C-alpha cells in the first residue's frame, strides 16, 4: 500500500451557474484569509445592510473557491448575480455553511483508525 499526499483529499469541484471552481486547500495563507473573512462577517451588527452582509458572505466564498482558468472569481460572479436580483441571502447563507463545513472537515480531518487501540 502506498499513501500519495496529492491524493489524500478528493478535489471538491463546484459548479456555480456553469462556472467551474474547486475548493482550495486550507494552506496557511488561505486559513488566515478565511479567518479574517469570517471574523469580519461575524462582526457585522444587526443593523448592517443586506449589501454589507452579502459582501461579507461572498468574501468567504471567494476565499474558499479557486476559479478554473477563464472563470471569473466567485466574488465577481456572485456580486453580479446579487446586483441583478438573481441571488438570495438564503442561498448564500446555506452555501457558506456547506463550504465552511467542508473546509473545516479538511482542515481538521479525523480518522476512526487513528483513535482505535
N, C-alpha and C positions, 0 to 999 in steps of 0.2 A: 504494500500500500504506500502511496506517495501523497503527501499533502502539498498542494500547489497554492501558494499565497495569493496568486492572482485569481484563483477560483474559489476562495474562501466564502465570499458572498456572491450570490447571483446578482446580476445587474438588474435594477428595477427600472424598467422603461415606462415612461409616462407620455400619454398622448393627450395634448390639450388642443382641441379643435383642429386636429390634423397636423399639429406641430409636435415634433419629437424631442423629448428631454430624457435625461437619466438622473437618478438620484445620486448626488455627489457623495463620495466617500467622506466621512467625517474626519478630515485631517485637522491638524492643529489650527490652521488658518480658517477653515470652514467652521470649526467649532466656535472659534472666537467671534466670527461674524454672526453665527446663529445665536449665540448667547446675547450679543449686542442687539440683534433684531428682536428677539423675544422679550428682552428687558424693556426695550423702547415700546413695544406693543403693550406690555403689562402696565407700564407707567401712564398710559393714556387714561385720562379721567372719564367719568361717566358722561361728562358734558362735551367730550370730543366729537367732532363732526364725523358723519359717515365717511367722508372722503379721507379724513385723517386715519380712521380705523382701517379702511380698505388699504391705504398706502402701507400701513404697518403690517398687515397680514400679507400683502403682496410682496413686501420686502423679505419676509420669512421664506415664502415660496421661492423667490428669486435666489436666495442664498442656497437653498436645498437642491435646486434643479439646474443641471448643466444642459444648455441648449445644444442640439445637434448642429452640424455645420449648416449655414444658411438659414438658421431658425432664429427668430427674434428672442430676446431674453424673455423670461417668464413675466418680468415686470412690465416690459413694453406691451406684450400681448394682453395680459390681464387688466392693466390700467386702461388700455384701449377698449376692451370689452365693457369695463365698468363705465367709462365715459359714454359709450354707445348704448348704455342701458340694456346690455345683454348678459350681465353677470350680477348675481345677487350675493348679499352678505352671507346668507345661509350656506351657499355653496362654498364660499371662501373659508368660512369657519370650519366646515366639515373637512375640506381638503387640507387645510393647515393641520387639523388634528390628525388626519390619516398620515400625512407626510412626516410630521414631527414624531409620531409614534414609531413609524418605520425607521426613521433616522436614529431615534433613541435605542431601539432594539439592536441596531447595527453598532451603535456606539458602545453599548454595554451588553454584548451577547452573553447568553447563559448557555451552559451545556449540562444536560442531565448526566452525561457520562462523567463529568469532572466532579460532581457532587456525590457520586456513589462511593461507598467504602469497599 
